[in-house]
Amino acid sequence: MSDPRSEERARFRTALSAHLARFADRGIRLSFWWRDDDAIEPTPALDRLLDIANGYGVDIGLAVIPKGAGDALAARLDGEPHAVVLQHGWQHKNHQIREEGEKAAELGIRRDMDEALRELIAGREKLEALFGERFIPALVPPWNRISDEIAAAAPGIGLPGLSTFTSNVEKAPHRLQTHLDPIKWKRERRFIGWESAQRRFDEIFEHRFGDPEEPIGLLSHHLVMDDDHFAFFEEVMEVTMGHPGAQWPSLRGLFGL
Ligand SMILES: [Zn+2]
């Protein structure tokens, strides 16, 4: 008997490869990149993630939460050829008012600007001290939300890079977006499934026909991933690696930092 899940996976693989072939036919290689959020310390899940990145030779941007991060993570990443560190806010604390129906954000409109910027500076300095050259001065706001005011001020405090989730933002220098997060956050954090993942890629590639320059960002959260999630990332790597319609440039180059 054939396994329906492996059939779905095979269909996903075929569809992704066919999409890329349509770009390759036009002489276009779409750029891919990978961001993973919420690291503070070494864990087996982080090891597994790094194994995949290293196995395929692609950079992974680890959005590290500065307040919780320490020497153990710095020691674990020491010598890693593909691990790059980005700044995930300061402490991943919500400051919006849930009772009023506001969505969670650490860097949202409720913040006192001076206080928020002081925290971000402390975070940047800590990551620089811990990770040195491995750190790219790019801000990844917790929950992918940031007020316009804080976003505008961030380059002035040494954080010129910015990355959130969605293609619905204006292009800007040093801005690198993520577009596909394969976790069902409201349903026990399960994998969205191969068919859903395929539909999301359909939409992403639809956008790329008009704008092939924008890199496609994959988003993971190693701390809540199960085997299905890891399989998804492996499958995307497997298809894109060496495909004439895809490339995985260095993350520093993509951020332009
Ligand atoms: Zn986060």
Residues whose N, C-alpha, C, O or C-beta is under 5 A from the ligand:
A	BS01	ZN	D37 D38 P142 W143
